[in-house]
Amino acid sequence: MNDNEIIELYNARSEKAIDETDRKYGRHCRNTAYNILHDREDSEECVNDTYLKVWNVIPPQRPAKFGAFIMRIVRNLAVDLSIKRGTLKNGGGSTPVSFEEIAEFLPAAESVESTVNSKAVLAAIEAFLRALPKKKRIMFVRRYFFCSTYAEIASELGMTEGSVTMTLRRLREKLRKHLEEEGVEI
């Protein structure tokens, strides 16, 4: 079933929408939540909360990219739960490391100025990612959005873990230069 058909099920308030969402995106949602939380029960709770949130926002919203919409929700819920549990802040698992690797590029949203800067950073990162070859873009997104480990990325892309580590290190440096060229204050 394609994304538009699933969205129509939500609009019709059919419970089949959740089944179809789980069939299409459940594995990715569970993996992403688990990569952040490192706990099966908490991961499942995040996935269920994601489906509830989607149920509550469609309608009236109609996301243009349903898969990205779902994944953003599950990721945000998992990060929030991890912060609440104290594991993200205190260095639980691989998640803090992946965030720390790019944290220096991301301004804290404490003021209007920093919020505007955050939007500029987001636009610059999106442009940076669009310019990358597909394999490197997958690597970057898997590490810094889905919080996958180097080993998981290496396995998925048929590379060595060392190669993934080095490629991501180089990508971070290129991102830094790109942001500086775009005039984003780091």
One Martini backbone bead per residue (centre of mass of N, CA, C, O) as a GRO file, in nm:
protein
  186
    1MET     BB    1   0.098   0.035   0.022
    2ASN     BB    2   0.070   0.358  -0.014
    3ASP     BB    3   0.085   0.659   0.140
    4ASN     BB    4  -0.185   0.779   0.036
    5GLU     BB    5  -0.359   0.539   0.128
    6ILE     BB    6  -0.293   0.563   0.426
    7ILE     BB    7  -0.394   0.852   0.466
    8GLU     BB    8  -0.687   0.786   0.385
    9LEU     BB    9  -0.736   0.603   0.629
   10TYR     BB   10  -0.705   0.824   0.835
   11ASN     BB   11  -0.930   1.010   0.721
   12ALA     BB   12  -1.143   0.761   0.769
   13ARG     BB   13  -1.075   0.625   1.051
   14SER     BB   14  -0.903   0.368   1.002
   15GLU     BB   15  -0.739   0.109   1.167
   16LYS     BB   16  -0.576   0.012   0.916
   17ALA     BB   17  -0.363   0.237   0.917
   18ILE     BB   18  -0.183   0.119   1.139
   19ASP     BB   19  -0.121  -0.151   1.008
   20GLU     BB   20   0.008  -0.029   0.749
   21THR     BB   21   0.225   0.133   0.891
   22ASP     BB   22   0.359  -0.109   1.028
   23ARG     BB   23   0.420  -0.271   0.775
   24LYS     BB   24   0.604  -0.039   0.644
   25TYR     BB   25   0.751   0.110   0.931
   26GLY     BB   26   0.803  -0.061   1.191
   27ARG     BB   27   1.097  -0.155   1.171
   28HIS     BB   28   1.224   0.129   1.156
   29CYS     BB   29   1.107   0.235   1.417
   30ARG     BB   30   1.228   0.024   1.608
   31ASN     BB   31   1.525   0.068   1.536
   32THR     BB   32   1.543   0.365   1.609
   33ALA     BB   33   1.451   0.344   1.901
   34TYR     BB   34   1.669   0.137   1.987
   35ASN     BB   35   1.922   0.311   1.914
   36ILE     BB   36   1.845   0.512   2.151
   37LEU     BB   37   1.741   0.318   2.406
   38HIS     BB   38   1.816   0.007   2.448
   39ASP     BB   39   1.495  -0.089   2.456
   40ARG     BB   40   1.228  -0.274   2.374
   41GLU     BB   41   0.989  -0.157   2.536
   42ASP     BB   42   1.044   0.144   2.478
   43SER     BB   43   1.033   0.116   2.173
   44GLU     BB   44   0.741   0.018   2.155
   45GLU     BB   45   0.619   0.265   2.291
   46CYS     BB   46   0.710   0.468   2.075
   47VAL     BB   47   0.559   0.344   1.841
   48ASN     BB   48   0.277   0.367   1.962
   49ASP     BB   49   0.294   0.677   2.003
   50THR     BB   50   0.326   0.739   1.707
   51TYR     BB   51   0.053   0.630   1.607
   52LEU     BB   52  -0.115   0.816   1.785
   53LYS     BB   53  -0.011   1.082   1.674
   54VAL     BB   54  -0.094   1.034   1.384
   55TRP     BB   55  -0.395   0.995   1.441
   56ASN     BB   56  -0.423   1.297   1.567
   57VAL     BB   57  -0.309   1.461   1.288
   58ILE     BB   58  -0.476   1.262   1.103
   59PRO     BB   59  -0.646   1.470   1.077
   60PRO     BB   60  -0.546   1.760   0.912
   61GLN     BB   61  -0.297   1.658   0.828
   62ARG     BB   62  -0.068   1.625   0.521
   63PRO     BB   63   0.192   1.466   0.454
   64ALA     BB   64   0.424   1.461   0.201
   65LYS     BB   65   0.628   1.270   0.387
   66PHE     BB   66   0.542   1.008   0.560
   67GLY     BB   67   0.801   0.862   0.643
   68ALA     BB   68   0.944   1.109   0.766
   69PHE     BB   69   0.723   1.174   0.967
   70ILE     BB   70   0.737   0.914   1.131
   71MET     BB   71   1.045   0.918   1.197
   72ARG     BB   72   1.048   1.185   1.350
   73ILE     BB   73   0.861   1.104   1.575
   74VAL     BB   74   1.012   0.856   1.689
   75ARG     BB   75   1.274   1.001   1.745
   76ASN     BB   76   1.170   1.221   1.937
   77LEU     BB   77   1.046   1.030   2.146
   78ALA     BB   78   1.310   0.879   2.213
   79VAL     BB   79   1.473   1.120   2.303
   80ASP     BB   80   1.283   1.214   2.526
   81LEU     BB   81   1.296   0.949   2.690
   82SER     BB   82   1.601   0.948   2.729
   83ILE     BB   83   1.612   1.211   2.886
   84LYS     BB   84   1.419   1.131   3.111
   85ARG     BB   85   1.603   0.881   3.198
   86GLY     BB   86   1.921   0.993   3.144
   87THR     BB   87   2.085   0.850   2.904
   88LEU     BB   88   2.167   1.074   2.712
   89LYS     BB   89   2.310   1.264   2.913
   90ASN     BB   90   2.489   1.005   3.049
   91GLY     BB   91   2.585   0.801   2.809
   92GLY     BB   92   2.386   0.604   2.674
   93GLY     BB   93   2.525   0.450   2.451
   94SER     BB   94   2.547   0.576   2.107
   95THR     BB   95   2.385   0.840   2.086
   96PRO     BB   96   2.561   1.067   2.209
   97VAL     BB   97   2.788   1.037   2.009
   98SER     BB   98   2.635   1.115   1.749
   99PHE     BB   99   2.557   1.398   1.854
  100GLU     BB  100   2.841   1.505   1.935
  101GLU     BB  101   2.965   1.504   1.645
  102ILE     BB  102   2.738   1.755   1.562
  103ALA     BB  103   2.685   1.969   1.792
  104GLU     BB  104   2.881   2.206   1.703
  105PHE     BB  105   2.669   2.290   1.461
  106LEU     BB  106   2.440   2.329   1.684
  107PRO     BB  107   2.233   2.547   1.798
  108ALA     BB  108   2.088   2.688   2.058
  109ALA     BB  109   1.740   2.743   2.146
  110GLU     BB  110   1.723   3.063   2.320
  111SER     BB  111   1.654   3.247   2.072
  112VAL     BB  112   1.570   3.409   1.799
  113GLU     BB  113   1.849   3.400   1.671
  114SER     BB  114   1.893   3.089   1.711
  115THR     BB  115   1.644   3.003   1.551
  116VAL     BB  116   1.732   3.120   1.283
  117ASN     BB  117   1.998   2.964   1.278
  118SER     BB  118   1.868   2.683   1.275
  119LYS     BB  119   1.736   2.718   0.996
  120ALA     BB  120   2.002   2.762   0.847
  121VAL     BB  121   2.127   2.493   0.920
  122LEU     BB  122   1.914   2.313   0.795
  123ALA     BB  123   1.942   2.417   0.505
  124ALA     BB  124   2.246   2.354   0.480
  125ILE     BB  125   2.226   2.049   0.534
  126GLU     BB  126   2.036   1.979   0.304
  127ALA     BB  127   2.228   2.075   0.080
  128PHE     BB  128   2.460   1.891   0.153
  129LEU     BB  129   2.308   1.620   0.115
  130ARG     BB  130   2.220   1.659  -0.185
  131ALA     BB  131   2.538   1.662  -0.282
  132LEU     BB  132   2.563   1.378  -0.212
  133PRO     BB  133   2.621   1.078  -0.239
  134LYS     BB  134   2.419   0.825  -0.161
  135LYS     BB  135   2.602   0.664   0.037
  136LYS     BB  136   2.677   0.910   0.217
  137ARG     BB  137   2.391   0.994   0.289
  138ILE     BB  138   2.311   0.734   0.428
  139MET     BB  139   2.530   0.738   0.641
  140PHE     BB  140   2.453   1.007   0.775
  141VAL     BB  141   2.157   0.945   0.842
  142ARG     BB  142   2.199   0.685   1.003
  143ARG     BB  143   2.373   0.821   1.225
  144TYR     BB  144   2.215   1.123   1.281
  145PHE     BB  145   1.907   1.007   1.284
  146PHE     BB  146   1.905   0.678   1.352
  147CYS     BB  147   2.156   0.593   1.535
  148SER     BB  148   2.361   0.423   1.407
  149THR     BB  149   2.606   0.220   1.390
  150TYR     BB  150   2.890   0.150   1.235
  151ALA     BB  151   2.831  -0.152   1.198
  152GLU     BB  152   2.552  -0.125   1.066
  153ILE     BB  153   2.642   0.042   0.825
  154ALA     BB  154   2.856  -0.149   0.715
  155SER     BB  155   2.666  -0.386   0.665
  156GLU     BB  156   2.462  -0.242   0.475
  157LEU     BB  157   2.715  -0.127   0.270
  158GLY     BB  158   2.971  -0.313   0.250
  159MET     BB  159   3.172  -0.229   0.487
  160THR     BB  160   3.388  -0.104   0.695
  161GLU     BB  161   3.407   0.044   0.994
  162GLY     BB  162   3.652   0.225   0.933
  163SER     BB  163   3.536   0.351   0.674
  164VAL     BB  164   3.293   0.482   0.805
  165THR     BB  165   3.439   0.653   1.012
  166MET     BB  166   3.610   0.815   0.808
  167THR     BB  167   3.384   0.925   0.631
  168LEU     BB  168   3.234   1.076   0.861
  169ARG     BB  169   3.466   1.259   0.938
  170ARG     BB  170   3.485   1.397   0.660
  171LEU     BB  171   3.190   1.496   0.651
  172ARG     BB  172   3.208   1.681   0.896
  173GLU     BB  173   3.421   1.868   0.774
  174LYS     BB  174   3.256   1.948   0.526
  175LEU     BB  175   3.022   2.065   0.686
  176ARG     BB  176   3.175   2.286   0.825
  177LYS     BB  177   3.262   2.432   0.566
  178HIS     BB  178   2.980   2.474   0.452
  179LEU     BB  179   2.871   2.647   0.685
  180GLU     BB  180   3.078   2.869   0.660
  181GLU     BB  181   3.010   2.944   0.361
  182GLU     BB  182   2.698   3.007   0.449
  183GLY     BB  183   2.723   3.178   0.730
  184VAL     BB  184   2.722   2.989   0.965
  185GLU     BB  185   2.714   3.002   1.301
  186ILE     BB  186   2.933   2.798   1.521
   0.00000   0.00000   0.00000
